[in-house]
């Protein structure tokens, strides 16, 4: 019984880890999109000021 419970705990942990990795990947993608969206604005501002 103890071994079975431990195995279940491990499977749950693995599933949670997978969800966490997916979340972190999404966050990284969003950050990259934000950077790509912000950079052109910054370059345009600098070009207009100069």
CHARMM-style PDB file with segment names, atoms N, HN, CA, C and O in Angstrom:
ATOM      1  N   UNK     1       0.840  -1.208   0.000  1.00  0.00      PROA
ATOM      2  CA  UNK     1       0.000   0.000   0.000  1.00  0.00      PROA
ATOM      3  C   UNK     1       0.877   1.261   0.000  1.00  0.00      PROA
ATOM      4  O   UNK     1       0.615   2.213  -0.735  1.00  0.00      PROA
ATOM      5  N   UNK     2       1.919   1.248   0.836  1.00  0.00      PROA
ATOM      6  HN  UNK     2       2.132   0.475   1.433  1.00  0.00      PROA
ATOM      7  CA  UNK     2       2.797   2.426   0.913  1.00  0.00      PROA
ATOM      8  C   UNK     2       3.480   2.681  -0.431  1.00  0.00      PROA
ATOM      9  O   UNK     2       3.564   3.819  -0.892  1.00  0.00      PROA
ATOM     10  N   UNK     3       3.967   1.597  -1.054  1.00  0.00      PROA
ATOM     11  HN  UNK     3       3.898   0.672  -0.679  1.00  0.00      PROA
ATOM     12  CA  UNK     3       4.646   1.759  -2.339  1.00  0.00      PROA
ATOM     13  C   UNK     3       3.675   2.326  -3.374  1.00  0.00      PROA
ATOM     14  O   UNK     3       4.035   3.202  -4.161  1.00  0.00      PROA
ATOM     15  N   UNK     4       2.445   1.819  -3.363  1.00  0.00      PROA
ATOM     16  HN  UNK     4       2.153   1.108  -2.724  1.00  0.00      PROA
ATOM     17  CA  UNK     4       1.455   2.295  -4.324  1.00  0.00      PROA
ATOM     18  C   UNK     4       1.193   3.784  -4.141  1.00  0.00      PROA
ATOM     19  O   UNK     4       1.105   4.530  -5.116  1.00  0.00      PROA
ATOM     20  N   UNK     5       1.070   4.212  -2.888  1.00  0.00      PROA
ATOM     21  HN  UNK     5       1.142   3.606  -2.096  1.00  0.00      PROA
ATOM     22  CA  UNK     5       0.821   5.631  -2.612  1.00  0.00      PROA
ATOM     23  C   UNK     5       2.002   6.462  -3.089  1.00  0.00      PROA
ATOM     24  O   UNK     5       1.820   7.537  -3.662  1.00  0.00      PROA
ATOM     25  N   UNK     6       3.211   5.967  -2.855  1.00  0.00      PROA
ATOM     26  HN  UNK     6       3.359   5.094  -2.391  1.00  0.00      PROA
ATOM     27  CA  UNK     6       4.408   6.702  -3.270  1.00  0.00      PROA
ATOM     28  C   UNK     6       4.442   6.831  -4.786  1.00  0.00      PROA
ATOM     29  O   UNK     6       4.788   7.886  -5.317  1.00  0.00      PROA
ATOM     30  N   UNK     7       4.081   5.759  -5.481  1.00  0.00      PROA
ATOM     31  HN  UNK     7       3.800   4.901  -5.050  1.00  0.00      PROA
ATOM     32  CA  UNK     7       4.064   5.797  -6.954  1.00  0.00      PROA
ATOM     33  C   UNK     7       3.060   6.838  -7.432  1.00  0.00      PROA
ATOM     34  O   UNK     7       3.355   7.628  -8.329  1.00  0.00      PROA
ATOM     35  N   UNK     8       1.868   6.835  -6.828  1.00  0.00      PROA
ATOM     36  HN  UNK     8       1.628   6.194  -6.100  1.00  0.00      PROA
ATOM     37  CA  UNK     8       0.849   7.811  -7.225  1.00  0.00      PROA
ATOM     38  C   UNK     8       1.366   9.228  -7.015  1.00  0.00      PROA
ATOM     39  O   UNK     8       1.150  10.110  -7.846  1.00  0.00      PROA
ATOM     40  N   UNK     9       2.049   9.433  -5.899  1.00  0.00      PROA
ATOM     41  HN  UNK     9       2.225   8.717  -5.224  1.00  0.00      PROA
ATOM     42  CA  UNK     9       2.589  10.760  -5.603  1.00  0.00      PROA
ATOM     43  C   UNK     9       3.563  11.181  -6.702  1.00  0.00      PROA
ATOM     44  O   UNK     9       3.538  12.324  -7.157  1.00  0.00      PROA
ATOM     45  N   UNK    10       4.414  10.256  -7.121  1.00  0.00      PROA
ATOM     46  HN  UNK    10       4.434   9.327  -6.751  1.00  0.00      PROA
ATOM     47  CA  UNK    10       5.396  10.565  -8.167  1.00  0.00      PROA
ATOM     48  C   UNK    10       4.701  10.921  -9.472  1.00  0.00      PROA
ATOM     49  O   UNK    10       5.091  11.881 -10.138  1.00  0.00      PROA
ATOM     50  N   UNK    11       3.674  10.159  -9.846  1.00  0.00      PROA
ATOM     51  HN  UNK    11       3.357   9.380  -9.305  1.00  0.00      PROA
ATOM     52  CA  UNK    11       2.973  10.435 -11.100  1.00  0.00      PROA
ATOM     53  C   UNK    11       2.332  11.815 -11.038  1.00  0.00      PROA
ATOM     54  O   UNK    11       2.391  12.572 -12.007  1.00  0.00      PROA
ATOM     55  N   UNK    12       1.721  12.146  -9.904  1.00  0.00      PROA
ATOM     56  HN  UNK    12       1.673  11.531  -9.117  1.00  0.00      PROA
ATOM     57  CA  UNK    12       1.084  13.459  -9.757  1.00  0.00      PROA
ATOM     58  C   UNK    12       2.137  14.543  -9.881  1.00  0.00      PROA
ATOM     59  O   UNK    12       1.918  15.566 -10.529  1.00  0.00      PROA
ATOM     60  N   UNK    13       3.288  14.310  -9.252  1.00  0.00      PROA
ATOM     61  HN  UNK    13       3.466  13.478  -8.726  1.00  0.00      PROA
ATOM     62  CA  UNK    13       4.366  15.303  -9.294  1.00  0.00      PROA
ATOM     63  C   UNK    13       4.839  15.506 -10.733  1.00  0.00      PROA
ATOM     64  O   UNK    13       5.067  16.636 -11.164  1.00  0.00      PROA
ATOM     65  N   UNK    14       4.985  14.412 -11.469  1.00  0.00      PROA
ATOM     66  HN  UNK    14       4.800  13.493 -11.119  1.00  0.00      PROA
ATOM     67  CA  UNK    14       5.436  14.504 -12.864  1.00  0.00      PROA
ATOM     68  C   UNK    14       4.435  15.307 -13.686  1.00  0.00      PROA
ATOM     69  O   UNK    14       4.821  16.167 -14.477  1.00  0.00      PROA
ATOM     70  N   UNK    15       3.150  15.024 -13.497  1.00  0.00      PROA
ATOM     71  HN  UNK    15       2.836  14.325 -12.854  1.00  0.00      PROA
ATOM     72  CA  UNK    15       2.122  15.756 -14.243  1.00  0.00      PROA
ATOM     73  C   UNK    15       2.203  17.237 -13.915  1.00  0.00      PROA
ATOM     74  O   UNK    15       2.104  18.080 -14.806  1.00  0.00      PROA
ATOM     75  N   UNK    16       2.384  17.558 -12.630  1.00  0.00      PROA
ATOM     76  HN  UNK    16       2.464  16.873 -11.906  1.00  0.00      PROA
ATOM     77  CA  UNK    16       2.467  18.957 -12.213  1.00  0.00      PROA
ATOM     78  C   UNK    16       3.689  19.613 -12.848  1.00  0.00      PROA
ATOM     79  O   UNK    16       3.617  20.753 -13.308  1.00  0.00      PROA
ATOM     80  N   UNK    17       4.807  18.895 -12.871  1.00  0.00      PROA
ATOM     81  HN  UNK    17       4.865  17.969 -12.497  1.00  0.00      PROA
ATOM     82  CA  UNK    17       6.032  19.426 -13.482  1.00  0.00      PROA
ATOM     83  C   UNK    17       5.783  19.734 -14.956  1.00  0.00      PROA
ATOM     84  O   UNK    17       6.206  20.772 -15.464  1.00  0.00      PROA
ATOM     85  N   UNK    18       5.098  18.829 -15.630  1.00  0.00      PROA
ATOM     86  HN  UNK    18       4.754  17.985 -15.218  1.00  0.00      PROA
ATOM     87  CA  UNK    18       4.810  19.048 -17.056  1.00  0.00      PROA
ATOM     88  C   UNK    18       4.000  20.326 -17.233  1.00  0.00      PROA
ATOM     89  O   UNK    18       4.283  21.132 -18.119  1.00  0.00      PROA
ATOM     90  N   UNK    19       2.986  20.509 -16.378  1.00  0.00      PROA
ATOM     91  HN  UNK    19       2.756  19.854 -15.657  1.00  0.00      PROA
ATOM     92  CA  UNK    19       2.159  21.716 -16.464  1.00  0.00      PROA
ATOM     93  C   UNK    19       3.020  22.949 -16.224  1.00  0.00      PROA
ATOM     94  O   UNK    19       2.888  23.954 -16.923  1.00  0.00      PROA
ATOM     95  N   UNK    20       3.907  22.865 -15.227  1.00  0.00      PROA
ATOM     96  HN  UNK    20       4.014  22.049 -14.659  1.00  0.00      PROA
ATOM     97  CA  UNK    20       4.767  24.007 -14.902  1.00  0.00      PROA
ATOM     98  C   UNK    20       5.671  24.344 -16.083  1.00  0.00      PROA
ATOM     99  O   UNK    20       5.837  25.514 -16.426  1.00  0.00      PROA
ATOM    100  N   UNK    21       6.257  23.319 -16.707  1.00  0.00      PROA
ATOM    101  HN  UNK    21       6.122  22.368 -16.428  1.00  0.00      PROA
ATOM    102  CA  UNK    21       7.161  23.565 -17.836  1.00  0.00      PROA
ATOM    103  C   UNK    21       6.382  24.221 -18.977  1.00  0.00      PROA
ATOM    104  O   UNK    21       6.882  25.137 -19.629  1.00  0.00      PROA
ATOM    105  N   UNK    22       5.157  23.748 -19.214  1.00  0.00      PROA
ATOM    106  HN  UNK    22       4.751  23.003 -18.684  1.00  0.00      PROA
ATOM    107  CA  UNK    22       4.337  24.330 -20.280  1.00  0.00      PROA
ATOM    108  C   UNK    22       4.050  25.798 -19.965  1.00  0.00      PROA
ATOM    109  O   UNK    22       4.110  26.654 -20.848  1.00  0.00      PROA
ATOM    110  N   UNK    23       3.739  26.079 -18.703  1.00  0.00      PROA
ATOM    111  HN  UNK    23       3.691  25.384 -17.985  1.00  0.00      PROA
ATOM    112  CA  UNK    23       3.454  27.460 -18.301  1.00  0.00      PROA
ATOM    113  C   UNK    23       4.675  28.333 -18.511  1.00  0.00      PROA
ATOM    114  O   UNK    23       4.578  29.424 -19.072  1.00  0.00      PROA
ATOM    115  N   UNK    24       5.829  27.850 -18.059  1.00  0.00      PROA
ATOM    116  HN  UNK    24       5.908  26.963 -17.604  1.00  0.00      PROA
ATOM    117  CA  UNK    24       7.057  28.647 -18.195  1.00  0.00      PROA
ATOM    118  C   UNK    24       7.356  28.897 -19.674  1.00  0.00      PROA
ATOM    119  O   UNK    24       7.786  29.991 -20.040  1.00  0.00      PROA
ATOM    120  N   UNK    25       7.132  27.898 -20.520  1.00  0.00      PROA
ATOM    121  HN  UNK    25       6.783  27.010 -20.222  1.00  0.00      PROA
ATOM    122  CA  UNK    25       7.377  28.065 -21.959  1.00  0.00      PROA
ATOM    123  C   UNK    25       6.452  29.149 -22.514  1.00  0.00      PROA
ATOM    124  O   UNK    25       6.876  29.987 -23.310  1.00  0.00      PROA
ATOM    125  N   UNK    26       5.187  29.126 -22.089  1.00  0.00      PROA
ATOM    126  HN  UNK    26       4.843  28.446 -21.443  1.00  0.00      PROA
ATOM    127  CA  UNK    26       4.239  30.143 -22.556  1.00  0.00      PROA
ATOM    128  C   UNK    26       4.689  31.527 -22.108  1.00  0.00      PROA
ATOM    129  O   UNK    26       4.628  32.485 -22.879  1.00  0.00      PROA
ATOM    130  N   UNK    27       5.144  31.632 -20.856  1.00  0.00      PROA
ATOM    131  HN  UNK    27       5.193  30.854 -20.230  1.00  0.00      PROA
ATOM    132  CA  UNK    27       5.594  32.927 -20.327  1.00  0.00      PROA
ATOM    133  C   UNK    27       6.772  33.427 -21.136  1.00  0.00      PROA
ATOM    134  O   UNK    27       6.831  34.606 -21.487  1.00  0.00      PROA
ATOM    135  N   UNK    28       7.717  32.538 -21.437  1.00  0.00      PROA
ATOM    136  HN  UNK    28       7.669  31.581 -21.151  1.00  0.00      PROA
ATOM    137  CA  UNK    28       8.899  32.930 -22.216  1.00  0.00      PROA
ATOM    138  C   UNK    28       8.472  33.423 -23.592  1.00  0.00      PROA
ATOM    139  O   UNK    28       8.990  34.425 -24.085  1.00  0.00      PROA
ATOM    140  N   UNK    29       7.529  32.720 -24.211  1.00  0.00      PROA
ATOM    141  HN  UNK    29       7.108  31.906 -23.811  1.00  0.00      PROA
ATOM    142  CA  UNK    29       7.047  33.128 -25.533  1.00  0.00      PROA
ATOM    143  C   UNK    29       6.415  34.514 -25.460  1.00  0.00      PROA
ATOM    144  O   UNK    29       6.664  35.365 -26.314  1.00  0.00      PROA
ATOM    145  N   UNK    30       5.590  34.736 -24.423  1.00  0.00      PROA
ATOM    146  HN  UNK    30       5.389  34.045 -23.728  1.00  0.00      PROA
ATOM    147  CA  UNK    30       4.931  36.037 -24.270  1.00  0.00      PROA
ATOM    148  C   UNK    30       5.973  37.129 -24.084  1.00  0.00      PROA
ATOM    149  O   UNK    30       5.860  38.206 -24.670  1.00  0.00      PROA
ATOM    150  N   UNK    31       6.990  36.854 -23.266  1.00  0.00      PROA
ATOM    151  HN  UNK    31       7.082  35.980 -22.790  1.00  0.00      PROA
ATOM    152  CA  UNK    31       8.052  37.842 -23.044  1.00  0.00      PROA
ATOM    153  C   UNK    31       8.739  38.161 -24.365  1.00  0.00      PROA
ATOM    154  O   UNK    31       9.005  39.325 -24.662  1.00  0.00      PROA
ATOM    155  N   UNK    32       9.027  37.140 -25.152  1.00  0.00      PROA
ATOM    156  HN  UNK    32       8.812  36.194 -24.911  1.00  0.00      PROA
ATOM    157  CA  UNK    32       9.669  37.353 -26.444  1.00  0.00      PROA
ATOM    158  C   UNK    32       8.792  38.209 -27.349  1.00  0.00      PROA
ATOM    159  O   UNK    32       9.289  39.101 -28.036  1.00  0.00      PROA
ATOM    160  N   UNK    33       7.484  37.939 -27.349  1.00  0.00      PROA
ATOM    161  HN  UNK    33       7.080  37.215 -26.791  1.00  0.00      PROA
ATOM    162  CA  UNK    33       6.560  38.724 -28.168  1.00  0.00      PROA
ATOM    163  C   UNK    33       6.564  40.180 -27.707  1.00  0.00      PROA
ATOM    164  O   UNK    33       6.590  41.098 -28.527  1.00  0.00      PROA
ATOM    165  N   UNK    34       6.540  40.384 -26.385  1.00  0.00      PROA
ATOM    166  HN  UNK    34       6.519  39.638 -25.719  1.00  0.00      PROA
ATOM    167  CA  UNK    34       6.542  41.747 -25.850  1.00  0.00      PROA
ATOM    168  C   UNK    34       7.805  42.483 -26.281  1.00  0.00      PROA
ATOM    169  O   UNK    34       7.745  43.640 -26.696  1.00  0.00      PROA
ATOM    170  N   UNK    35       8.949  41.809 -26.180  1.00  0.00      PROA
ATOM    171  HN  UNK    35       8.998  40.869 -25.843  1.00  0.00      PROA
ATOM    172  CA  UNK    35      10.214  42.434 -26.568  1.00  0.00      PROA
ATOM    173  C   UNK    35      10.180  42.796 -28.055  1.00  0.00      PROA
ATOM    174  O   UNK    35      10.593  43.890 -28.441  1.00  0.00      PROA
ATOM    175  N   UNK    36       9.693  41.883 -28.877  1.00  0.00      PROA
ATOM    176  HN  UNK    36       9.358  40.994 -28.564  1.00  0.00      PROA
ATOM    177  CA  UNK    36       9.641  42.124 -30.324  1.00  0.00      PROA
ATOM    178  C   UNK    36       8.694  43.292 -30.617  1.00  0.00      PROA
ATOM    179  O   UNK    36       8.946  44.085 -31.524  1.00  0.00      PROA
ATOM    180  N   UNK    37       7.617  43.392 -29.855  1.00  0.00      PROA
ATOM    181  HN  UNK    37       7.413  42.748 -29.119  1.00  0.00      PROA
ATOM    182  CA  UNK    37       6.643  44.464 -30.085  1.00  0.00      PROA
ATOM    183  C   UNK    37       7.177  45.800 -29.577  1.00  0.00      PROA
ATOM    184  O   UNK    37       6.888  46.848 -30.154  1.00  0.00      PROA
ATOM    185  N   UNK    38       7.956  45.763 -28.497  1.00  0.00      PROA
ATOM    186  HN  UNK    38       8.191  44.912 -28.028  1.00  0.00      PROA
ATOM    187  CA  UNK    38       8.444  47.014 -27.895  1.00  0.00      PROA
ATOM    188  C   UNK    38       9.632  47.566 -28.665  1.00  0.00      PROA
ATOM    189  O   UNK    38       9.757  48.782 -28.815  1.00  0.00      PROA
ATOM    190  N   UNK    39      10.500  46.702 -29.152  1.00  0.00      PROA
ATOM    191  HN  UNK    39      10.398  45.715 -29.030  1.00  0.00      PROA
ATOM    192  CA  UNK    39      11.728  47.167 -29.813  1.00  0.00      PROA
ATOM    193  C   UNK    39      11.452  48.082 -31.017  1.00  0.00      PROA
ATOM    194  O   UNK    39      12.087  49.133 -31.113  1.00  0.00      PROA
ATOM    195  N   UNK    40      10.550  47.742 -31.930  1.00  0.00      PROA
ATOM    196  HN  UNK    40      10.034  46.889 -31.852  1.00  0.00      PROA
ATOM    197  CA  UNK    40      10.276  48.630 -33.067  1.00  0.00      PROA
ATOM    198  C   UNK    40       9.813  50.009 -32.595  1.00  0.00      PROA
ATOM    199  O   UNK    40      10.205  51.025 -33.169  1.00  0.00      PROA
ATOM    200  N   UNK    41       8.978  50.045 -31.550  1.00  0.00      PROA
ATOM    201  HN  UNK    41       8.659  49.219 -31.084  1.00  0.00      PROA
ATOM    202  CA  UNK    41       8.505  51.329 -31.023  1.00  0.00      PROA
ATOM    203  C   UNK    41       9.686  52.154 -30.533  1.00  0.00      PROA
ATOM    204  O   UNK    41       9.774  53.350 -30.810  1.00  0.00      PROA
ATOM    205  N   UNK    42      10.594  51.510 -29.806  1.00  0.00      PROA
ATOM    206  HN  UNK    42      10.522  50.538 -29.582  1.00  0.00      PROA
ATOM    207  CA  UNK    42      11.755  52.221 -29.266  1.00  0.00      PROA
ATOM    208  C   UNK    42      12.608  52.761 -30.408  1.00  0.00      PROA
ATOM    209  O   UNK    42      13.064  53.903 -30.357  1.00  0.00      PROA
ATOM    210  N   UNK    43      12.826  51.948 -31.434  1.00  0.00      PROA
ATOM    211  HN  UNK    43      12.456  51.020 -31.476  1.00  0.00      PROA
ATOM    212  CA  UNK    43      13.654  52.393 -32.563  1.00  0.00      PROA
ATOM    213  C   UNK    43      12.963  53.548 -33.282  1.00  0.00      PROA
ATOM    214  O   UNK    43      13.621  54.502 -33.695  1.00  0.00      PROA
ATOM    215  N   UNK    44      11.638  53.467 -33.434  1.00  0.00      PROA
ATOM    216  HN  UNK    44      11.103  52.692 -33.098  1.00  0.00      PROA
ATOM    217  CA  UNK    44      10.903  54.538 -34.110  1.00  0.00      PROA
ATOM    218  C   UNK    44      11.025  55.836 -33.309  1.00  0.00      PROA
ATOM    219  O   UNK    44      11.228  56.904 -33.885  1.00  0.00      PROA
ATOM    220  N   UNK    45      10.902  55.744 -31.988  1.00  0.00      PROA
ATOM    221  HN  UNK    45      10.738  54.876 -31.520  1.00  0.00      PROA
ATOM    222  CA  UNK    45      10.990  56.934 -31.139  1.00  0.00      PROA
ATOM    223  C   UNK    45      12.367  57.571 -31.274  1.00  0.00      PROA
ATOM    224  O   UNK    45      12.487  58.788 -31.419  1.00  0.00      PROA
ATOM    225  N   UNK    46      13.409  56.733 -31.225  1.00  0.00      PROA
ATOM    226  HN  UNK    46      13.311  55.745 -31.108  1.00  0.00      PROA
ATOM    227  CA  UNK    46      14.772  57.271 -31.309  1.00  0.00      PROA
ATOM    228  C   UNK    46      14.973  57.929 -32.675  1.00  0.00      PROA
ATOM    229  O   UNK    46      15.580  58.995 -32.767  1.00  0.00      PROA
ATOM    230  N   UNK    47      14.468  57.300 -33.727  1.00  0.00      PROA
ATOM    231  HN  UNK    47      13.974  56.433 -33.653  1.00  0.00      PROA
ATOM    232  CA  UNK    47      14.658  57.849 -35.080  1.00  0.00      PROA
ATOM    233  C   UNK    47      13.900  59.173 -35.216  1.00  0.00      PROA
ATOM    234  O   UNK    47      14.388  60.102 -35.860  1.00  0.00      PROA
ATOM    235  N   UNK    48      12.715  59.263 -34.615  1.00  0.00      PROA
ATOM    236  HN  UNK    48      12.319  58.509 -34.092  1.00  0.00      PROA
ATOM    237  CA  UNK    48      11.931  60.491 -34.730  1.00  0.00      PROA
ATOM    238  C   UNK    48      12.590  61.614 -33.928  1.00  0.00      PROA
ATOM    239  O   UNK    48      12.613  62.762 -34.371  1.00  0.00      PROA
ATOM    240  N   UNK    49      13.127  61.287 -32.749  1.00  0.00      PROA
ATOM    241  HN  UNK    49      13.109  60.354 -32.389  1.00  0.00      PROA
ATOM    242  CA  UNK    49      13.764  62.327 -31.925  1.00  0.00      PROA
ATOM    243  C   UNK    49      15.024  62.826 -32.612  1.00  0.00      PROA
ATOM    244  O   UNK    49      15.325  64.020 -32.575  1.00  0.00      PROA
ATOM    245  N   UNK    50      15.766  61.913 -33.243  1.00  0.00      PROA
ATOM    246  HN  UNK    50      15.522  60.944 -33.274  1.00  0.00      PROA
ATOM    247  CA  UNK    50      17.004  62.308 -33.936  1.00  0.00      PROA
ATOM    248  C   UNK    50      16.623  62.882 -35.287  1.00  0.00      PROA
ATOM    249  OT1 UNK    50      17.496  63.285 -36.056  1.00  0.00      PROA
TER     250      UNK     50
END
